[in-house]
Amino acid sequence: MTQKYLIADEAAAYLNISRARFFDFRRFIPTFPKPVKTRFNEGRPHLVWTPEQLDAFAFSFWGDRSHG
């Protein structure tokens, strides 16, 4: 099974928050998941997040209600 990776814009959409709010969370909330550095097609490294990381953060931050 291939691993699904989300870049910042996709991760923000996954959490149902704006891109600016996503970067605010990343900067100011210590429990926000750390990105994984990966290379696609031997290109430059990208910072990506997995849906599992984002789900765990959303559950701990927002609780039972849906993302955002």
PyRosetta script that sets phi, psi and omega in degrees:
from pyrosetta import init, pose_from_sequence

init()
pose = pose_from_sequence("MTQKYLIADEAAAYLNISRARFFDFRRFIPTFPKPVKTRFNEGRPHLVWTPEQLDAFAFSFWGDRSHG")
pose.set_psi(1, 130.9)
pose.set_omega(1, -178.8)
pose.set_phi(2, -80.6)
pose.set_psi(2, 147.3)
pose.set_omega(2, 180.0)
pose.set_phi(3, -80.9)
pose.set_psi(3, 133.3)
pose.set_omega(3, 178.0)
pose.set_phi(4, -91.1)
pose.set_psi(4, 124.4)
pose.set_omega(4, 178.4)
pose.set_phi(5, -116.4)
pose.set_psi(5, 143.4)
pose.set_omega(5, 178.8)
pose.set_phi(6, -120.9)
pose.set_psi(6, 128.2)
pose.set_omega(6, 173.0)
pose.set_phi(7, -76.6)
pose.set_psi(7, 175.1)
pose.set_omega(7, -172.3)
pose.set_phi(8, -55.7)
pose.set_psi(8, -46.9)
pose.set_omega(8, -179.1)
pose.set_phi(9, -61.9)
pose.set_psi(9, -42.6)
pose.set_omega(9, 179.1)
pose.set_phi(10, -68.2)
pose.set_psi(10, -38.1)
pose.set_omega(10, 179.3)
pose.set_phi(11, -65.3)
pose.set_psi(11, -40.1)
pose.set_omega(11, 177.5)
pose.set_phi(12, -62.8)
pose.set_psi(12, -44.0)
pose.set_omega(12, 178.0)
pose.set_phi(13, -64.4)
pose.set_psi(13, -37.7)
pose.set_omega(13, 178.7)
pose.set_phi(14, -61.8)
pose.set_psi(14, -38.9)
pose.set_omega(14, 178.5)
pose.set_phi(15, -83.1)
pose.set_psi(15, -5.6)
pose.set_omega(15, -179.5)
pose.set_phi(16, 62.4)
pose.set_psi(16, 43.6)
pose.set_omega(16, 176.2)
pose.set_phi(17, -131.6)
pose.set_psi(17, 164.3)
pose.set_omega(17, 179.2)
pose.set_phi(18, -73.4)
pose.set_psi(18, 161.5)
pose.set_omega(18, 178.3)
pose.set_phi(19, -61.8)
pose.set_psi(19, -40.6)
pose.set_omega(19, 179.1)
pose.set_phi(20, -63.4)
pose.set_psi(20, -43.4)
pose.set_omega(20, 177.9)
pose.set_phi(21, -63.8)
pose.set_psi(21, -37.6)
pose.set_omega(21, 177.7)
pose.set_phi(22, -58.5)
pose.set_psi(22, -47.2)
pose.set_omega(22, -179.3)
pose.set_phi(23, -71.6)
pose.set_psi(23, -30.2)
pose.set_omega(23, 172.3)
pose.set_phi(24, -63.6)
pose.set_psi(24, -45.3)
pose.set_omega(24, 177.1)
pose.set_phi(25, -58.1)
pose.set_psi(25, -47.1)
pose.set_omega(25, -177.8)
pose.set_phi(26, -60.3)
pose.set_psi(26, -36.9)
pose.set_omega(26, -176.6)
pose.set_phi(27, -80.9)
pose.set_psi(27, -41.0)
pose.set_omega(27, -168.3)
pose.set_phi(28, -106.4)
pose.set_psi(28, -12.4)
pose.set_omega(28, -178.5)
pose.set_phi(29, -107.5)
pose.set_psi(29, 110.6)
pose.set_omega(29, -175.0)
pose.set_phi(30, -62.7)
pose.set_psi(30, -25.5)
pose.set_omega(30, -178.7)
pose.set_phi(31, -85.5)
pose.set_psi(31, -0.8)
pose.set_omega(31, 178.3)
pose.set_phi(32, -63.9)
pose.set_psi(32, 137.3)
pose.set_omega(32, -174.7)
pose.set_phi(33, -62.9)
pose.set_psi(33, 142.7)
pose.set_omega(33, 177.2)
pose.set_phi(34, -77.6)
pose.set_psi(34, 141.1)
pose.set_omega(34, 179.8)
pose.set_phi(35, -72.2)
pose.set_psi(35, 157.6)
pose.set_omega(35, 174.6)
pose.set_phi(36, -98.6)
pose.set_psi(36, 131.9)
pose.set_omega(36, 177.8)
pose.set_phi(37, -91.9)
pose.set_psi(37, 122.5)
pose.set_omega(37, -178.5)
pose.set_phi(38, -139.3)
pose.set_psi(38, 160.3)
pose.set_omega(38, 177.0)
pose.set_phi(39, -114.4)
pose.set_psi(39, 133.1)
pose.set_omega(39, 175.5)
pose.set_phi(40, -103.5)
pose.set_psi(40, 125.1)
pose.set_omega(40, 178.7)
pose.set_phi(41, 53.4)
pose.set_psi(41, 41.2)
pose.set_omega(41, 178.3)
pose.set_phi(42, 57.9)
pose.set_psi(42, 25.3)
pose.set_omega(42, 177.1)
pose.set_phi(43, -88.5)
pose.set_psi(43, -160.2)
pose.set_omega(43, -179.5)
pose.set_phi(44, -71.0)
pose.set_psi(44, 156.7)
pose.set_omega(44, -178.6)
pose.set_phi(45, -69.1)
pose.set_psi(45, 145.4)
pose.set_omega(45, 176.8)
pose.set_phi(46, -122.9)
pose.set_psi(46, 146.0)
pose.set_omega(46, 172.7)
pose.set_phi(47, -92.6)
pose.set_psi(47, 123.8)
pose.set_omega(47, -176.1)
pose.set_phi(48, -134.4)
pose.set_psi(48, 162.0)
pose.set_omega(48, 176.9)
pose.set_phi(49, -125.2)
pose.set_psi(49, 153.3)
pose.set_omega(49, 175.2)
pose.set_phi(50, -99.4)
pose.set_psi(50, 152.0)
pose.set_omega(50, 176.8)
pose.set_phi(51, -57.7)
pose.set_psi(51, -33.6)
pose.set_omega(51, 179.4)
pose.set_phi(52, -63.2)
pose.set_psi(52, -41.8)
pose.set_omega(52, 177.2)
pose.set_phi(53, -60.6)
pose.set_psi(53, -46.8)
pose.set_omega(53, -176.6)
pose.set_phi(54, -67.8)
pose.set_psi(54, -38.2)
pose.set_omega(54, 177.3)
pose.set_phi(55, -63.1)
pose.set_psi(55, -43.8)
pose.set_omega(55, -180.0)
pose.set_phi(56, -62.9)
pose.set_psi(56, -42.1)
pose.set_omega(56, 178.2)
pose.set_phi(57, -64.6)
pose.set_psi(57, -47.1)
pose.set_omega(57, -177.8)
pose.set_phi(58, -59.5)
pose.set_psi(58, -42.2)
pose.set_omega(58, 179.9)
pose.set_phi(59, -65.0)
pose.set_psi(59, -41.5)
pose.set_omega(59, -178.9)
pose.set_phi(60, -73.2)
pose.set_psi(60, -31.1)
pose.set_omega(60, -176.0)
pose.set_phi(61, -85.2)
pose.set_psi(61, -46.5)
pose.set_omega(61, -176.4)
pose.set_phi(62, -101.4)
pose.set_psi(62, -13.3)
pose.set_omega(62, -178.8)
pose.set_phi(63, 78.0)
pose.set_psi(63, -140.2)
pose.set_omega(63, -174.0)
pose.set_phi(64, -75.5)
pose.set_psi(64, -21.5)
pose.set_omega(64, -177.9)
pose.set_phi(65, -73.7)
pose.set_psi(65, 162.2)
pose.set_omega(65, -174.5)
pose.set_phi(66, -68.2)
pose.set_psi(66, 168.1)
pose.set_omega(66, -180.0)
pose.set_phi(67, -56.1)
pose.set_psi(67, 140.4)
pose.set_omega(67, 177.1)
pose.set_phi(68, 71.6)
pose.dump_pdb("model.pdb")
